[in-house]
Amino acid sequence: MPRIWNDTIEAHRRAVREAILDTTATLVAEQGLASVTMSQIAGKTGIGRATLYKYFSDVESILLAWHERQITAHLEHLAHARDRAGDARRRLEAVLEAFALISHESHGHHGTELGAFLHRDEQVVRAQRQLHDMVRDLLAEAAATGGLRQDVAPEELATYCLHALTAAGSLPSPAAVRRLVKVTLAGLQAETDL
């Protein structure tokens, strides 16, 4: 019986934490970072302020936890895209397209007060490194099987791909994003394939 009770308590804590994260993100999107208070978050979440402070010390710590959750979900999505594709070339293409679509969908907070706050955090640097390494490894694997240029190191090509596809955030549609992915992939072709 105690284990069931502990599992129930943990599930409740996770649900409260998730509600706090979601509510805070919504409030910040609606009102701006500087306007959101812990009292508002507690009220909209349906919990007392004392309970809220048991989970988080301030609005900024909530936003950092929310952003960490987003980053983790994005990296998991990219790994899933990679793992369900076929050969090395298709895995590379799947990851690049998934990254471009994520960039397109999350363009709303880039260049904003919230974006500036979130992107100075160390977790962003770690996530960017993981993403870069994933793309670099896929490029090396695809180059080894032929068809991709080998006159530029995979490390440099990964930087090229990620910078090029970050532009997807300013594109008007998923169709435009997919065209950008095709153009980026064309830049990876071996010279004999051009």
N, C-alpha and C positions, 0 to 999 in steps of 0.2 A: 503493500500500500504506500509506503513512503516514496518509492521510486515514481509511482504514478503521480503522486502529489508534487514531487520535484519537477517532473516533466511538464506538468500543467502550469506550475509557477514560471518555469523557464519560457514556455510558449507564450504566456501572458506578457512577460517582460520583453520578449522579442517583438510582440505585436505592439506594445506601447512604444518601444523604441522606433519601430518602423513608422508608426503614426506621427511621432514627433518629427522625424526626418522629413516625411512627406508634407506635413503641415507647414513646417518652416520653409521648405523650398517653395511652396505655393505662396506663402505670405511674402517672401522676399521677391518673388517674380511679380507680384501684384503691387507691392508698396516700395520696394527698394530696400537695400541692405540696412541703411541707417535708420529706417522707420520701424523696423520690427523689434518688438520687445518680448521678453520672456513671458510676461503676463498675457500678451496676445497669443503666443504659442500655446500656453497652458489652456487658455480659454477655448481656442479653436480645436485643440486636441481632445478636450473634455477631461482634463486631469487638473489636479491642484498644482499650484506653483511649487509647493514643497516636493511633490512627486517629480516634477520636471527637473528640479535641481538635484535630485538623486541620480538622474541620468546624465545631465549636462550642466556645466557651470555657466555657460553664456551662449548667445546666439551664434557666435563665431565657431565654437566647438561643435555645435549641431551641424552647421553648414559643412565643416570639414569632414564630419562623419558621413553626411549625406553624399559629399563628393567622393569620398573613399568608396562608398557603396556603388556609385555610378562608374567609377574607374574599374572596380573589380568586375562589374557586370559587363563592361565593354571588353575587357581583356578576355573574359570567359567566352563572350560571343565570338571574338576573333579566333580564339583557339578552337571553338566548335566549328566555325566556318572552315578552318584549316583541316581539321581532323575528318570532316565528312566529305571532303573533295577527293578526287582520284589521284592522278600523278602529280609530280612536283610542280609542273606548270599550272595545273588547275588549282592546286593548293595556294600557290602564290596569287593567282588571279582572284580566288575567293576571298583571301585576306585583304587584298588591296581594295576590292569592291566593298567589303564589309566596313573597312576603315573609312572609305570615302562616304559611305551612307551614314555612318555614325557622325562624321564631321558635318555632313549636311543637316542632319536632324538636330544636332546640338549647337547650331550656330547662334542661337538666340542669346546665350549668355557671354559669348566672346565679345570682347571690346566694351563690356559693361563694367560697372563697379563690382558686381558679383564675380565676373570673370577675372578681373584683376586680383581680387582677394583670393579666389580659389587657385589660380594658376601660379601663385608664388609659393605654394606649399610643396614640401619635399616629396610627397606622394606622387605628384604630377611628374617630377623628374624621374622617379623610379619607374612609373608606368611608361613614360616615353622611352626609357632605356629598354624595357621589356619588349615593347612594340618594335623598336628599331632592331633589336636582336632577333626577334621572330622573323621580320621581313628579310633581314640580312641572311639568316640561315636558309630561308626558302629560296632566296635568289641564288645562293651558292649551290643548293641542291638542284635547282632548275638549270643552272648553267652547266653543271656536271653532266646532265642528261642531254645537253645540246639545245641549240636554238636561241639561247640568250647570249648577249654580248659578254665577252670575257676580257675585253680591253680596259674595263673599269672594274675596280674591286667591288665585291658585294656590299661592303661597308658604305662606300660612296653611293652606290646605286640605291641602297635602302634610304639614305638621306634624300636623294633625288625623288624617289617615289613618295615618301611621306610629306615632303614639302609641297610637291605638286598636288597631291590629293587633299591637302589641307584647304586648298582653294574650293573644294566642294561645298564648304560652308556658305559660300556666297552665290552658289548656283540656284537657279529658280525651280528645279525639279529633279526627281530621281533619274529621269531619262538623261538629263544633262550631266548628272553625276556619272552615270554609266559611260557616257561618251568620253568624259574626262579620264576614266579608268582605261578605256581603250587607247586613248592617245598616250597615256603614261606607259602602258604596256608596249606600245609601238616603239617607244624610246628605249626599250630593253632588248629589242631584237638584235640578233647577231648581224653584223654587216652583210654577210652573205645572204641573209633572209630579206634584206631591204630592197 
